Amino acid sequence: MDDFTLTIELKCLFCDSVLQGDTEKELESGDMIKCLECEELNDYDSVLDIAKEEGLEKVKEQALGEVTSRLKGIFK
């Protein structure tokens, strides 16, 4: 399998903008992240859950594509 790099950005739950903040601050469960675009507060846990779901979907797609291409090679 080829190397697979995946980057998931944390996005605002309200406006879907990429959340940006202080890179020096360590966030914890229960923290609120203010969106710089719409100024809404986003629950850290909810933002992480959605990012995890998005990551799992992308990994599934990559794995399925890899398996499909390898099976095509076997059954030529």
C-alpha positions as CSV (number, residue, x, y, z in Angstrom):
1,M,0.0,0.0,0.0
2,D,1.3,3.4,-0.9
3,D,1.8,6.0,1.9
4,F,-1.4,7.8,2.7
5,T,-1.3,11.2,4.4
6,L,-4.6,12.6,5.7
7,T,-5.1,16.1,7.0
8,I,-8.4,17.0,8.6
9,E,-9.1,20.6,9.5
10,L,-11.4,21.5,12.4
11,K,-14.4,23.4,11.0
12,C,-16.9,25.7,12.6
13,L,-20.2,23.9,13.3
14,F,-22.1,27.0,12.2
15,C,-20.5,28.5,9.1
16,D,-18.1,25.6,8.1
17,S,-15.0,27.9,8.1
18,V,-11.7,26.4,9.2
19,L,-11.2,27.2,12.9
20,Q,-8.1,29.1,13.8
21,G,-6.7,29.9,17.1
22,D,-3.8,30.1,19.4
23,T,-1.4,27.3,18.5
24,E,0.3,27.5,21.9
25,K,-2.9,26.8,23.8
26,E,-3.7,23.2,24.7
27,L,-7.5,22.6,24.3
28,E,-9.4,20.2,26.5
29,S,-12.7,18.5,26.6
30,G,-15.4,21.1,27.4
31,D,-13.5,24.0,25.9
32,M,-15.2,26.4,23.5
33,I,-13.5,27.6,20.4
34,K,-14.6,31.0,18.9
35,C,-14.9,31.1,15.1
36,L,-13.1,34.1,13.7
37,E,-15.5,34.3,10.8
38,C,-19.0,34.1,12.4
39,E,-17.9,34.6,16.0
40,E,-20.0,31.7,17.3
41,L,-18.6,29.4,20.0
42,N,-17.9,25.8,19.0
43,D,-17.8,23.0,21.5
44,Y,-14.4,21.4,21.3
45,D,-15.7,17.8,21.7
46,S,-18.3,18.2,19.0
47,V,-15.8,19.7,16.6
48,L,-13.5,16.8,17.2
49,D,-16.2,14.2,16.8
50,I,-17.1,15.6,13.4
51,A,-13.5,15.7,12.3
52,K,-13.0,12.1,13.4
53,E,-16.1,11.1,11.4
54,E,-14.7,12.9,8.3
55,G,-11.3,11.3,8.8
56,L,-12.9,7.8,9.1
57,E,-14.8,8.3,5.9
58,K,-11.7,9.4,4.0
59,V,-9.8,6.4,5.3
60,K,-12.6,4.1,4.2
61,E,-12.7,5.6,0.8
62,Q,-8.9,5.3,0.4
63,A,-8.9,1.7,1.7
64,L,-11.8,0.7,-0.6
65,G,-10.1,2.2,-3.6
66,E,-6.8,0.4,-2.7
67,V,-8.6,-3.0,-2.3
68,T,-10.6,-2.5,-5.5
69,S,-7.5,-1.7,-7.6
70,R,-5.6,-4.7,-6.2
71,L,-8.5,-7.0,-6.8
72,K,-8.7,-5.8,-10.4
73,G,-5.1,-6.6,-10.8
74,I,-5.6,-10.2,-9.5
75,F,-8.7,-11.0,-11.6
76,K,-7.5,-9.7,-14.9
